[in-house]
Each structure stands twice: as C-alpha cells, then as structure tokens.
Amino acid sequence: MNVPQFLIFDFDSTVIKGESLEILAEISMSGHPKKEEISSEIKRITEAAMNGTVDFASALKKRLSLLDLNEEHILKAIEELKNSITPSFIQNRSFLKANADRIYVVSGGFKELILPVVRILGLREDHVYANEFLFNLARKIVGVDESNLLAQSRGKAKLVKSLKFKGEGIVIGDGATDLEIIEDNANCQFYAFTENVRRAELVKKASREIKTLDILATEYASSSKKEMKEDIKVLLFENVHPVAVNAFRQKGFLVEAVSSACEESELVKKIADVHFLGIRSKTQVNENVLSHAKNLLCVGAFCIGTDQIQLEAAESKGVVVFNAPFSSTRSVVELAAGLIIVLARQIFPKSTALHQGIWDKSTTSACEVRGKTLGIVGYGNIGAQLSILAESMGMRVLYYDLVEKVSLGNTKACRDLKTLLNSSDIVTVHVDGRAENKSIFGENEFQEMKDGSIFLNLSRGHIVDLKALAKYLKLGKLNGAALDVYPQEPRSNSEPFALELQNMPNVILTPHIGGSTLEAQKNIGETVVNRFLEFYEAGSSLGSVNFPQLSIPPLRSGLTRIFHIHENVPGILAAINGFFGAKNVNIEAQYLSTDNKIGYVVTDVSSFKTEFLSELKKVPHTIKVRMNSDSK
Ligand SMILES: NC(=O)c1ccc[n+]([C@@H]2O[C@H](COP(=O)([O-])OP(=O)(O)OC[C@H]3O[C@@H](n4cnc5c(N)ncnc54)[C@H](O)[C@@H]3O)[C@@H](O)[C@H]2O)c1
C-alpha cells in the first residue's frame, strides 16, 4: 500500500456507528405522536442520499423540515454520539492521534455534533469540515448555513477540491457522497468502510473494502517503512485502466493518474523525477520530453501502437518501452465477425430506414455467411484468430500473408493477393502498420474483387485508398464495406470528422473501437504493468519494442542484481567485468543482449556494496545503471 499524504473520513456510519441526524431526530421527537412515521421518513431519505438516488442538498433540507430542533436536543444527542463511536475507531485511537495532521473529517453532518467526538479520538478540530446549524435567539434551530459547500449537492467533492490537497489521498466512508469526492479529485482513492453498514453497490465501485479501521492502521504502519526504502514514481495519463493504477499502488509506488492526455510543455515539467510513464495514443513522448526525464526507466504504451513515442530516442536514454500488442486481439476479432454478418444481411440500411419510420421488408441480396469464402489479408494474431471463428460459422477461409504462416484448421494460404481477391466473397484486412502498406488497397485491388463482394478494414487507416473504395461502392461492384480506422483520425471526441464514404448505404463506419472493450482495456492494463514489473524487479526486457530482448531467471538469494545499459561499443563488457574484478565482486551469472545501438547486461554478483554503483556509472559509455530494489 502506498502511504497516502492525507486521509479523509466520513463521519456518520463511519466514525460513529449510526447517522447523527437520525439520533438527533429520535431525541427531538421523544413523545411526539407521529414519531414512528417521521423517523422512518428520515431514515428513508438518509438511505436514498447515501445510495445516491436523492441529491444530498435536497435530502438535508427535507429531513430538517420534518423536525423541530433546539439546542437542548443537540446536547443530548452529543452524549449519545459519544457512546456510539465505531469500535475499531476507539481501538485505533493511537493510530488516529499519531496521524492527526493528515486526517480530515469531511461530513454532510453538523459540526456541533461532530467536534465532541473528534476530541475524544484525538483528531484535530481544525481538520473537521461539516455543516453548521443556524439558531434564533431562543436557541431553536432555524436552518443551516447554506453558504457552506457541504450544504450543497456534491458538497463533499467541491469542498475537497477547494482544499487543494497535494499528493495522494484516501477517502474512507460508507456513502455515495464519499464516492463523489474521488470523481472530482483524481488524486483520491475511495475505500468503502463496512464495519457499520455495507452498501453492496458502493463496495463494487470502491478501490477496496475496509471492514474495520484495524486493516488500515496495520498497513499504514508497514507501508510507511516501505516508503522509506524506495520511492518509485508512476505518472499515468489518458485514463489508464484502474487495474493498472491499483497494481502500482499495491507495490507501494507513488502514483499520479490523470484522465486526459498531456501536452509536451506540461510533460517536460512533470517528468523530471518519474520512473514509469504510462500513456495511451495521444500523449507524445519525443526527444525533448525524454531529455527532461532524470529517473525514467520505462514508458508503457497502454495500447497497441507506439508511433507516439520516439523509440530510438528512448533507447539511447536507456528507457525501455512496452506496449500491449495482443490484449485487444479477441475484441477486434469479434467486431470483425459481427460486421461480416451485419454486412452480409444488410442490417444497417434496413435499420436506418426503420428508424425513419420506413417498413422495408423487400427482398434484398442479404445472404448467410455459411458457405461463403472469407479472404483474410494479413494472417497475424487477429487474422488467424478470425479464421477460427469464421470456420466455425461454416465459412471457407483463404488468407494471404507476406510471410509463411501455419494454416489453422482448414484455412488455405493463397500464393498472391490477386488469387485471394478473385476467390473471396468477403475480404477483410488485418495487416500491420508498416509504411510500405500505404494504399495497398486501391483501384487495382478493388477491381480484382468479385462482383457484389464485401470489404472490411479494421487494421490501419493508411492502407486503403478511400476514393477508390467509394468509387467501387457507388458502381455497385462492392456490396458493402466496414471501416474502423482512417488515414486521419480526430484527436478528441470534440473534433469533427468528414469522409467521402459517409451516408452511403451498407457502409458501416466505426470510430476506431476495434479494441475498445472493457475486457481489452483491462487486459492492456495488466499486460503493461506486468511487463514493467518484470523489467523493474528481474530485469526482463522481453516484449519491449525498442530494447535488446532479455529473459532472466529469478535472482538467487543472497546475491545482488546489477542492470547495466550502455552504448554498444567494443570493450565495454570487459570494462564492466574489469570493474567488478577490481572491487573483488564475484560474478555468479551474467545475461547479455545487444542491438546496433545499445547493450543491456544483467549481472548477478556477490559482495557488492551499494556505494560501488556510482563508480560503475562512471565506466565510459555507460547510459544507465541500477541494482535490484531488494538489495541491501
Ligand atoms: N481497430 C482496432 O482498434 C485495432 C486494434 C488492435 C489492432 N489493430 C490493428 O490490426 C492489425 C493487425 O494486428 P495483429 O495483432 O494481427 O498484427 P500482427 O503483426 O500479428 O499481424 C499482421 C500480419 O500482417 C502481415 N502483413 C503485413 N503486411 C502485409 C501485406 N502487405 N500483405 C499481407 N500480409 C501482410 C504480417 O506478416 C503479419 O502476419 C494491426 O495493424 C493493428 O495495429 C487494430
């Protein structure tokens, strides 16, 4: 667990066992003829507010309007609240006291009721943010201070934002208003506290469930020590999946997760002391950005493509780059399979007409896919997996690839593209994005396709000449098409998009969503984090897109692992090993891989002293050196 810079506690049903306003209501209605009726109505409104079905501000007003409150009721309620403190809060008073400087109580309840309890727990009164009653001269309660942010809807979220907390924090509570805090404050995580009440829906949305305060107090103590040992900083942009954010935090790393992409001018400021940078397709990592990174070990592309990263510049700086090339394979395959059926049945024109009130049941050239020939261009991960699904739907599958491939099932390789185009009823393209693939589908290729055939491209935008595609669709040579990728794609949802194929019948256009499924995003998150951790902990660079590949066995106990990245020049390995020899450090195992530019050598040694590291850095042509984090 990461040590948070601040902890925010909810009060009602978290610090105390119940809801303070309900306790106050009970006391004020003692002997009231409609007590039961009003009490249950207050409970109902409280529950609705906690579940998020009624907004907090109107829930507060409604509840107060049902009551006739005065100061005496408050004094009685305080006595009751003092006896209603949640057991694990009482038991962990020393933890609360010791961390009082970073603990805040943020509540939609009332300061008049909260402060006496907070004093008992040793928390700071000036760290309590809550509503305040308005009294008249007779000390009757006539309302609440409505200028207080906490009397408003999403009040807790607004209040926390206004406090401008620095660093990472945790919000611990039981209600929807606590969850709202993290929606508006990216530096907070939400822990559902369930010692008093467990709202299943809320627990599902929480980063974790805390059944008592004991767990937090114990982890806090042990991770405080861990933080002192290492201080790895992770900076994530573009809404990287929470599975990745949580995995990094569980390792005890300091994580900053931002939902948007980052412009170069901002990134150069933020990257200085970052060890792991995580991006998706929009944040550009160029030589200038890399030159500002003093500690950077790795850039993780939480996507397939790595065009947004200057890979060679990263390599020269000893920065390894990982992506997740296979995590969305199945998602693309399923979309392609679905589109093939939808195009063959001409579902889109029929559906569009019916949306406009036109019942068109006329016979069309709609057909089954069973028995038809599917031609797959590019028989890689996606193409090959699609062939299995297509065969199981009863299709005959042909494929064409530049390199020799193992044919799965009954699929047959075509010796050239022309043969595939001449023989296929449906052609689907799944080639990679190499520059030579620009416009590999143009006039000639569409002409070679069978009359009435269907074309799909879910691979890269630049491979199709869209003018030629539009021409052959208009001529009726092609019966339909589906595109998911385009030569120029908008950078954000707010940018407009125009294409010659818009509004053509039986043409399906999707906004590059082939890999955009919940499953794919989660897989991507897990894959990139795992690759980084394998690199960081063991030194494995396997699967990187810019580094010499090394797969390394676990370190034997008692040894130290040294990771050395250097310019690939003659004599460098001898210099490194000479250094070890001169220091009386014994080499127990060594793993080396090089490419044209750099060498990456991982050495397991005994009798290594930490202070040798700075001397090893001085060996000429060294780019980067580090030792494994568990080394003493
Ligand atoms: N639409 C999306 O959201 C989405 C998601 C994931 C991947 N993709 C794209 O799908 C494509 C395929 O992905 P993959 O994981 O299967 O890639 P891959 O590298 O495993 O397979 C590509 C195959 O195409 C072959 N190839 C390259 N150029 C060729 C050519 N001119 N003619 C014939 N074969 C050629 C290669 O030899 C390789 O076998 C990639 O371009 C990838 O970027 C798109």
The ligand as a MOL file (V3000), in Angstrom:
LIG
                    3D

  0  0  0     0  0            999 V3000
M  V30 BEGIN CTAB
M  V30 COUNTS 44 48 0 0 0
M  V30 BEGIN ATOM
M  V30 1 N -9.1500 -1.4600 -34.9320 0
M  V30 2 C -8.5060 -1.5150 -33.7990 0
M  V30 3 O -8.9010 -0.9320 -32.7970 0
M  V30 4 C -7.2690 -2.3580 -33.7280 0
M  V30 5 C -6.9370 -2.9860 -32.5270 0
M  V30 6 C -5.8230 -3.8130 -32.4910 0
M  V30 7 C -5.0220 -3.9540 -33.6170 0
M  V30 8 N -5.3390 -3.2850 -34.7390 0 CHG=1
M  V30 9 C -4.5020 -3.3910 -35.9510 0
M  V30 10 O -4.7670 -4.6420 -36.5940 0
M  V30 11 C -3.6440 -5.0240 -37.3830 0
M  V30 12 C -3.3320 -6.4920 -37.1650 0
M  V30 13 O -2.9520 -6.7010 -35.8100 0
M  V30 14 P -2.2260 -8.0620 -35.3780 0
M  V30 15 O -2.0640 -8.0300 -33.9040 0
M  V30 16 O -2.8970 -9.2310 -36.0080 0 CHG=-1
M  V30 17 O -0.8160 -7.8120 -36.0890 0
M  V30 18 P 0.2770 -8.9050 -36.4530 0
M  V30 19 O 1.5480 -8.1780 -36.5610 0
M  V30 20 O 0.1810 -10.0780 -35.5450 0
M  V30 21 O -0.1670 -9.3960 -37.9110 0
M  V30 22 C -0.0100 -8.6560 -39.0700 0
M  V30 23 C 0.2320 -9.6490 -40.2030 0
M  V30 24 O 0.1320 -8.9560 -41.4370 0
M  V30 25 C 1.1450 -9.4560 -42.3010 0
M  V30 26 N 1.3720 -8.4410 -43.3310 0
M  V30 27 C 1.9760 -7.2350 -43.1940 0
M  V30 28 N 1.9060 -6.5640 -44.3610 0
M  V30 29 C 1.2630 -7.3610 -45.2340 0
M  V30 30 C 0.8850 -7.2230 -46.5870 0
M  V30 31 N 1.1550 -6.1240 -47.2800 0
M  V30 32 N 0.2470 -8.2430 -47.1740 0
M  V30 33 C -0.0400 -9.3750 -46.4970 0
M  V30 34 N 0.2910 -9.5640 -45.2020 0
M  V30 35 C 0.9330 -8.5670 -44.5810 0
M  V30 36 C 2.3190 -9.6970 -41.3930 0
M  V30 37 O 3.2420 -10.5880 -41.9550 0
M  V30 38 C 1.6140 -10.2780 -40.1610 0
M  V30 39 O 1.4780 -11.6860 -40.2480 0
M  V30 40 C -2.5160 -4.0660 -36.9770 0
M  V30 41 O -2.3690 -3.0790 -37.9670 0
M  V30 42 C -3.0050 -3.4380 -35.6960 0
M  V30 43 O -2.4870 -2.1520 -35.4990 0
M  V30 44 C -6.4470 -2.5050 -34.8290 0
M  V30 END ATOM
M  V30 BEGIN BOND
M  V30 1 1 1 2
M  V30 2 2 2 3
M  V30 3 1 2 4
M  V30 4 1 4 5
M  V30 5 2 4 44
M  V30 6 2 5 6
M  V30 7 1 6 7
M  V30 8 2 7 8
M  V30 9 1 8 9
M  V30 10 1 8 44
M  V30 11 1 9 10
M  V30 12 1 9 42
M  V30 13 1 10 11
M  V30 14 1 11 12
M  V30 15 1 11 40
M  V30 16 1 12 13
M  V30 17 1 13 14
M  V30 18 2 14 15
M  V30 19 1 14 16
M  V30 20 1 14 17
M  V30 21 1 17 18
M  V30 22 2 18 19
M  V30 23 1 18 20
M  V30 24 1 18 21
M  V30 25 1 21 22
M  V30 26 1 22 23
M  V30 27 1 23 24
M  V30 28 1 23 38
M  V30 29 1 24 25
M  V30 30 1 25 26
M  V30 31 1 25 36
M  V30 32 1 26 27
M  V30 33 1 26 35
M  V30 34 2 27 28
M  V30 35 1 28 29
M  V30 36 1 29 30
M  V30 37 2 29 35
M  V30 38 1 30 31
M  V30 39 2 30 32
M  V30 40 1 32 33
M  V30 41 2 33 34
M  V30 42 1 34 35
M  V30 43 1 36 37
M  V30 44 1 36 38
M  V30 45 1 38 39
M  V30 46 1 40 41
M  V30 47 1 40 42
M  V30 48 1 42 43
M  V30 END BOND
M  V30 END CTAB
M  END
